[in-house]
């Protein structure tokens, strides 16, 4: 894909992205971990809501 920026602007963007503060190594995205955490949160909130409903009724 070609850039729509002028060469000068593209150079500024490249310099900005090459700065040390923008070169953070991130761990790989783990979709299964996210699904596991979401499942746990949904189950925990469901159990909490059932517990609260038994206290009220």
Wavefront OBJ file of the C-alpha trace (Angstrom):
o trace
v 0.000 0.000 0.000
v 1.462 3.312 -0.986
v 1.485 6.217 1.405
v -0.664 9.264 0.770
v 1.774 11.426 2.702
v 4.347 13.642 1.123
v 7.912 12.331 1.429
v 8.727 14.957 4.077
v 5.686 14.032 6.191
v 6.422 10.333 5.794
v 9.967 10.971 7.002
v 8.613 12.778 10.095
v 6.247 9.890 10.811
v 9.093 7.380 10.431
v 11.290 9.385 12.800
v 8.464 9.568 15.338
v 7.829 5.821 15.180
v 11.547 5.023 15.437
v 11.870 6.881 18.739
v 12.792 4.593 21.674
v 9.579 5.257 23.592
v 7.558 3.838 20.681
v 9.555 0.599 20.415
v 7.989 -1.279 23.330
v 8.039 -5.039 22.967
v 4.601 -6.369 23.799
v 3.773 -9.982 24.546
v 1.697 -11.774 21.909
v -2.073 -11.476 22.138
v -3.595 -14.545 23.779
v -7.210 -14.905 22.703
v -7.816 -18.047 24.756
v -6.707 -16.318 27.947
v -9.121 -13.467 27.234
v -11.960 -15.935 26.631
v -11.129 -17.756 29.867
v -11.116 -14.530 31.884
v -14.392 -13.370 30.317
v -16.021 -16.734 31.016
v -14.868 -16.625 34.635
v -16.160 -13.068 35.093
v -19.572 -13.893 33.568
v -19.954 -17.011 35.748
v -18.833 -15.143 38.877
v -21.256 -12.279 38.251
v -24.076 -14.748 37.575
v -23.402 -16.578 40.833
v -23.177 -13.278 42.704
v -26.515 -12.137 41.286
v -28.158 -15.447 42.308
v -26.718 -15.103 45.817
v -27.995 -11.526 46.137
v -31.442 -12.526 44.825
v -31.706 -15.275 47.487
v -30.795 -12.767 50.182
v -33.501 -10.365 49.017
v -36.302 -12.867 48.456
l 1 2 3 4 5 6 7 8 9 10 11 12 13 14 15 16 17 18 19 20 21 22 23 24 25 26 27 28 29 30 31 32 33 34 35 36 37 38 39 40 41 42 43 44 45 46 47 48 49 50 51 52 53 54 55 56 57
